């Protein structure tokens, strides 16, 4: 920031060396411009200090928020890890109407002999044929099984 003050001081010295006087209209203009430039340098210096203070404050808030998140959500993340350990089987089904791929809980499909679901994209019925859930290597039911 010192470079602004140095440049303003240089201009002030240049004006004095050229014997610019506030007696003339042009002299008044130049000297007032130099004064205003010095005011700008002061304002910029103050803003820089305020930004530095705000940066430190935001960094402190960020650290405090991270601590709070760890306290609040840290326990939830542990619970989610336990849920992920359970085996969830699902079936990939392609809608014959819009060709959107949807995933269905395998238990829902095998509860009934033949079942239908509504496509969430086009809202058409999708007929799901019964198949032996352990022997579906030949595309018996038109859907893919995943674990």
C-alpha positions in Angstrom: 0.0 0.0 0.0 3.0 2.3 0.5 3.4 2.6 -3.3 0.2 4.7 -3.5 1.5 7.1 -0.8 4.9 7.2 -2.6 3.2 8.0 -5.9 1.0 10.7 -4.3 4.1 12.2 -2.6 5.9 12.1 -6.0 3.1 14.0 -7.6 3.0 16.5 -4.8 6.8 17.0 -5.1 6.4 17.4 -8.9 3.7 20.0 -8.5 5.9 21.9 -6.0 8.9 21.6 -8.3 6.9 23.0 -11.2 5.8 25.7 -8.8 2.1 24.9 -9.4 0.2 27.5 -7.4 -3.3 27.5 -6.2 -3.6 31.1 -7.6 -4.5 29.8 -11.0 -7.5 27.7 -12.0 -5.3 24.9 -13.3 -3.1 24.9 -10.2 -6.1 24.7 -7.9 -7.4 21.7 -10.0 -4.1 19.8 -9.9 -3.5 20.4 -6.2 -7.1 19.3 -5.3 -6.6 16.2 -7.5 -3.4 15.4 -5.6 -5.3 15.9 -2.2 -8.1 13.6 -3.4 -5.6 10.9 -4.5 -4.1 11.0 -1.0 -7.7 10.6 0.4 -8.2 7.6 -1.9 -4.9 6.1 -0.7 -6.1 6.5 2.9 -9.5 5.0 2.2 -7.9 2.0 0.4 -5.5 1.4 3.3 -8.4 1.4 5.8 -10.4 -1.0 3.5 -7.5 -3.3 3.3 -7.2 -3.5 7.1 -11.0 -4.1 7.4 -10.8 -6.9 4.8 -7.9 -8.5 6.7 -10.0 -8.3 9.9 -13.0 -9.8 8.2 -10.9 -12.7 6.7 -9.7 -13.6 10.2 -13.2 -13.4 11.5 -14.6 -15.6 8.7 -11.8 -18.1 9.2 -12.7 -18.3 13.0 -16.4 -18.8 12.2 -15.5 -21.5 9.6 -13.5 -23.4 12.2 -16.3 -23.0 14.8 -18.8 -24.2 12.3 -16.7 -27.2 11.4 -16.5 -28.1 15.1 -20.3 -27.8 15.4 -20.8 -30.0 12.3 -18.6 -32.6 13.7 -20.5 -32.7 17.0 -24.0 -32.7 15.3 -23.4 -34.7 12.1 -20.5 -36.9 13.3 -22.9 -39.2 15.1 -25.3 -39.3 12.1 -22.5 -40.3 9.8 -21.7 -43.2 12.1 -25.3 -44.3 12.0 -25.3 -44.1 8.1 -22.2 -46.4 8.0 -24.1 -49.0 10.0 -27.0 -48.9 7.6 -24.7 -49.3 4.6 -23.5 -52.6 6.0 -26.9 -54.2 5.4 -27.3 -56.0 2.1 -29.7 -54.2 -0.1 -30.7 -56.1 -3.2 -32.3 -54.2 -6.0 -33.4 -54.9 -9.6 -32.6 -52.6 -12.6 -35.7 -52.3 -14.8 -35.8 -50.4 -18.1 -39.2 -48.8 -18.9 -40.3 -50.1 -22.3 -42.1 -46.8 -23.0 -39.5 -44.1 -22.2 -36.4 -46.4 -21.8 -35.6 -44.8 -18.4 -33.7 -47.2 -16.1 -35.2 -47.4 -12.6 -34.1 -49.4 -9.6 -36.6 -51.4 -7.5 -36.2 -53.2 -4.2 -36.0 -56.9 -5.0 -38.3 -57.8 -2.1 -41.1 -55.8 -3.6 -40.9 -57.7 -6.9 -40.8 -61.2 -5.4 -43.7 -60.6 -3.0 -46.2 -61.2 -5.9 -46.1 -63.6 -8.8 -46.4 -60.8 -11.4 -46.3 -57.2 -10.5 -46.6 -53.8 -12.0 -44.9 -50.5 -11.1 -45.4 -47.0 -12.4 -42.5 -45.4 -14.2 -41.5 -42.2 -12.4 -40.6 -40.6 -15.6 -43.4 -41.2 -18.0 -46.0 -42.6 -15.5 -46.8 -45.7 -17.6 -47.2 -49.1 -16.0 -44.2 -51.5 -16.2 -45.1 -55.2 -16.0 -42.6 -57.2 -14.0 -42.6 -60.9 -14.7 -41.9 -63.4 -12.0 -38.6 -65.2 -12.2 -36.5 -67.4 -10.0 -34.4 -64.8 -8.2 -31.5 -67.2 -8.0 -31.5 -68.2 -11.7 -31.7 -65.1 -13.9 -28.7 -65.6 -16.0 -30.6 -65.8 -19.3 -32.5 -62.5 -18.9 -35.6 -64.5 -17.8 -37.5 -61.5 -16.5 -36.2 -58.6 -18.5 -34.4 -57.0 -15.7 -30.9 -57.2 -14.1 -30.3 -58.1 -10.5 -27.8 -56.3 -8.3 -26.5 -56.5 -4.8 
